[in-house]
């Protein structure tokens, strides 16, 4: 491809000079498998999407089963630092295909180095999400990533940049946003409560330090690789348990690996609420910390650019009943202004798919952005992350989206990210 | 009060013999004091002095790591010497960086640069990682020199230069490009793409186009560099779309 060119070039003239393969690789909707990116002498690509899984614990098993059940997927490899998860995951794949061909790896880099793998699904603990998925994008893999997609505010823009740079389909993984919350999504998008003015989300709080005593690590876990970029701490089964509890003795409870219930279940509840309120493309501008007052616990409120407010655990007596509401149990209450508003079509999964897994696979074929595109996921996750920071600092903040930093607050900006343990870098 | 002298004395006394599995009370006391130190320079300085003193004591690894976590919140230039002494320590290097990376003082960056010059292997990569996070422009010449080191170090240096994304960083990356099919070459190419994106976002479209066209030409016809070629092509299109809008 000749790229030397006179100054006044347009998209049309540039594409006209490019070879057909390069142009098609950029934008044409066809199945872009690794083999299809080859030159004219490469045999035609299979219609199957070749997939591998990284992190096959509790949620990873669910994701694996979902993809294994899809006829358009050829599942070829698994990766987990625990031998039992690795063996079980390989066993499921081998049983599906009736052979022993599935590769079981300890180190995700082995899978990312393979040219035959088109896409990976990732369900490791949260502290690994950014390093693995950024590397996956650089390796030309599409990514399906379990929620919460980020552990820190700084990771999100880097993940988005990697996805866009390499033209990757990158889906976040809350299957509940479109699945569980239609009871509030549909009436709001139909205009039944007018414009949204307030959102109340009730979910647990942020993660806590892990101070568990150390034990000898069992032989069937690569402890150093499990920790990865997180600070070294001695092995304890309570540090790395993948149980869904966030009350202690699970990695979801602890600040080095997770944002706690605030981001874990919060990814679902905030995800559903922010989607229902049509705020997925926005980020908060103001974070208000409300200190505890008598019997009322502290809570945090966010304000969005168009004035909507989102409250975390605002006590019920403090919620004004000033407009029509829709609710998802006690987890989400959304208040509108009651004024007439035109209905908007609800964004759905692609191609009539009924699951987020199908949506991802459809987008791998068409190269469209998925329902929970990484940019929408990152925007959504800014809410619980900022709330968590406000709780740690016990004060209010302002957020500047263009610079991705808190305004005039060096102390708060120290919490945007954390140093990664060598040799991991993003 | 979480921060009167007697309360802090008790907390630090407990922390001096603390280790993983012990009572969390001294740490929760310190965390409350850290919160209270916002806007209280005297309290912040007192906490910093006590925390850095613990780093030089015979306290456990766990206790020193917890001290580093809090220095990440309240540390200043005054903490740098104590933290810098831990950078060569295989057990404590990361947590020393955990604090240094967050301390907004020129001395912190200088300490990391000094460590880059004296360390090797993964510890050196850790220093590079923290310089990348700080977007430390003064480290560009040093990082440029690492582009010819071992593959892992060179890749880390490339990431750091891509994060810094100044014209000097872009020039260093271009000079060190090499074969984009190699692991180092691919890392350098990715960093150059990042530089181009930064230039385009800041309005320097022609400079971005220069990098992207160079990359596309370097990667052209090399199947192993296909992702880079396509990424560069996407970048060129984005620049052209910017010009048209």
Interface residues (C-beta under 8 A of the other chain):
Chain A: X1 X3 X4 X5 X9 X10 X11 X14 X15 X18 X22 X25 X26 X37 X38 X39 X138 X139 X140 X154 X161 X164 X165 X166 X167 X209 X211 X212 X213 X214 X231 X232 X233 X234 X392 X393 X394 X395 X410 X411 X414 X417 X418 X419 X420 X421 X422 X423 X424 X425 X426
Chain B: X19 X20 X21 X22 X24 X27 X35 X38 X62 X65 X69 X72 X73 X91 X93 X94 X95 X97 X98 X100 X101 X102 X104 X122 X123 X125 X126 X128 X129 X130 X132 X133 X152 X156 X159 X160 X186 X190 X193 X194 X197 X213 X216 X217 X220 X223 X226 X227 X229 X230 X231 X233 X234 X235 X236 X237 X240 X241 X244
